[in-house]
């Protein structure tokens, strides 16, 4: 299970288990308490900045707010007591407000969520992904660079910064999936695919493969090919570009479209999509394409997917 999946499944039961078992902090998990929900305290803000910087400059991690960690008999920091935050909705709102100010440059993909106990009190969790665009400086009065080592954050030394600034720059693809209804037939949709490059280097040898459930492919256009015949007949499309490049300017590059028909008109279309390019990790996501009349207007769903998985899912307004 990756960090994003762990974050999605984290709830009150999991926190109760942390406390019952004395869960140890580790490379990807940190417990924090706060003095008040409005995050006005200088120490609270610095803690936030330090955590975001440290996890982003390392391999990512999850912060659980409202759990006190103390050293056990072996000298390891473990979950020892709960210190629930109230009002929890205000606290998560403040986390969202301060995230853009807490590190420089901004870390893309940070997520916060409340884990409510009752009467607007409870815990919160923050997911900090590993960043390819660092190093990231902790701000909010800290103005230092941090990394995660074991169960602690430490100030980065000069050689650490030299190493990060000297890293080979990498591309980072994001995929945009634009779902459009076809005429007045709600069983048919056009899916338009685009790439954009959020990284620092040119993206070469780009491509994707998408497997579709509850679908029949009517036709494809652009640089997208129907390859269902090599996938045991399961509706599958792919795109490969070994010639062109995508520059790191965040401008969407249209790839092509696929017209699909729902086999069960009342059920969502499921897309398992993997996209990739040379010099970057492949990304896989599972997307549910809702029935057109159930789609929320504008970018409501898209903004969430862009933060979580490097993808945007657009509905027409």
Secondary structure, 3 states (H helix, E strand, C coil): CCHHHHHHHCCHHHHHHHHHHCCECECCEEEECCCCCCCCCHHHHHHHHHHHHHHHCCCCEEEEECEEEEECCCCCEEEEEECCEECHHHHHHHHHHHHHHHEECCCCCCEEEEEEEECCEEEEEEEECCCCCCCCEECCCCCEEEEEECCEEEECCHHHHHHHHCCCCCCCEEEEEEEEEECCEEEEEEEEEEEEECCCCCEEEEEEEEEEECEEEEEEEECCEECHHHCCCCCEEEEEEEEEEECCCCCCEEEEEEEEEECCCCCCEEEEEEEECCCCCCEEEEEEECCHHHCCCCCHHHHHHHHHHCEEEEECC
